[in-house]
Amino acid sequence: MQGVCKRFGAVAANVDVNLDVRSGTVHGIVGENGAGKSTLMSILYGFYQADQGNIRVMGQRVHIANADDAIAVGIGMVHQHFMLVDTLSGIENVMLGAEPHWLLQKALSKVRSRLTQLMQDTGLHIDLDKKVGDLPVGDQQRLEILKALFRGARILILDEPTAVLTPQETEHLFSVLRKLKQEGCTILLITHKLKEVMRLCDHVTVMRAGRVVDEVPIAQASLESLAQSMVGRRVHLGRAEGPSVSRPGVNVALHAAGLSYFDRFGVARLRDVSLSLSAGEIVGIAGVSGNGQSELLDVLSGMLAPKTGHLVLGDVEFDAEHWIDPKTARQRGVAHVPEDRHARALVMGFAAWESGVLGYEYLPAYSGKMSMHHREMRAAAVQMMEKFDVRPRDVDLISSKFSGGNQQKFVLARELGQSPRILLVGQPTRGVDIGAIEFIYTQLRAMRDAGCAVLVVSSELDEILALSDRVVVMNQGRIAGELRIDECSEARLGMLMTGGSGT
């Protein structure tokens, strides 16, 4: 890609970008949220048209006006939010729009034969006949890669591919990508996870404010140099000095006991879970994704009611028959930052100022007896954006138009802005750039230091160790262990996460 420029109104998303990717390599593209990475790759895949610049594939200049043009020259893309139809089966999703025969059964037979061979060649095994909505997220991603390969992709763009994967799924994905590289496939990897770049990539391009600021072989890069190139300054993501201001069991803000929850298939997701949070501490919940952490957050925030158990908030107790609801939770001083910001924290079609009051629209500052106070809502959104450095500072911009990191900062601004007594946070930095991660860590510690009880669920062990004063490990829906932070190590937590004793 040579001299690529792209503007959206007053915003320059790409400024004179040059990108050279060698055939048969894994090339990382990193940068802060809003640096222009996804815009650049969307131009390469035909979603956007560059205002100027050109693209060459294998030395030949090409014009890519849409995704069909990209596919025709061997470019495929797997988006961070998958482009799949949940009500169709895996094989139907692959075939959709690329049917090899006008007779359905004949088309299915041809597609199945080709996919079976691809699965054998790549190790991307999934159940082709299961509806996509019933597939685990890791299988959905494998399906997206299979779909791109089925259409002849030899250049594969992956946008934040590990953002929603478990560590085991990430390892499997990396082994698949290495195999594809050995077979001559070229992979462009957009990611915020610099450790993954160092492990997987051959070269890395760093973007900042729409421009390329560095491009180096991975052998000449380090985590520190990449982080500094991304944000233009040194970044600290380790533990901050200073212990929590609380001791476990003293000044308890929340106490839950005997929580059990079964999903719609009758599978036990929580098994007799008991947990206390004290004012002025951060408690981290560690565990491999799918071991009950998500359900624990939903139960404590009132989004799910348990089968058994009780909850004490201050001087009020709730039991399984009369469980707390999300509005009551907020009124009792509980704020919740959900794991999935798109599905649960924002209405993607709402303007930012509307998303900025979700869950708090009943407050007197925002609502009267007969009408809602839109001017006050907009003013509050402006303050949130300024305090949490949300970019661009446009309260009328549709929520979906903000980058993932800026969406996350905006959700945090909304929830922290009400000075909660208890803060429940799921995956606080998923899909967030390294500069925003540092900012989010600072805000969570500030809440703790102000006397808030903070519960953090994260699939990133480094994050748990950096933030927590106390770590609770979950395995198969149970509490597998609880450690003070000075007792923690990656090895000990890893043992507890996988069912070991942790000693």
Secondary structure, DSSP 8 states (H G I E B T S, - for coil): -EEEEEEETTEEEEEEE-----TT-EEEEEE-TTSSHHHHHHHHTTSS--SEEEEEETTEEE---SHHHHHHTTEEEE-SS----TTSBHHHHHHTT--SSSSHHHHHHHHHHHHHHHHHHH-----TTSBGGGS-HHHHHHHHHHHHHHTT-SEEEEESTTTT--HHHHHHHHHHHHHHHHTT-EEEEE-S-HHHHHHH-SEEEEEETTEEEEEEEGGG--HHHHHHHHHSS----S--SS--S--TTSSEEEEEEEEEEE-TTS-EEEEEEEEEEETTEEEEEE--TTSSHHHHHHHHTTSS--SEEEEEETTEEEETTB---HHHHHHTTEEEE-S-IIIII--TTSBHHHHTTTTTTTSTTTB-SS-B-HHHHHHHHHHHHHHTT-SS--TTSBGGGS-HHHHHHHHHHHHHTT--SEEEEESTTTT--HHHHHHHHHHHHHHHHTT-EEEEE-S-HHHHHHH-SEEEEEETTEEEEEEEGGG--HHHHHHHHTTS---
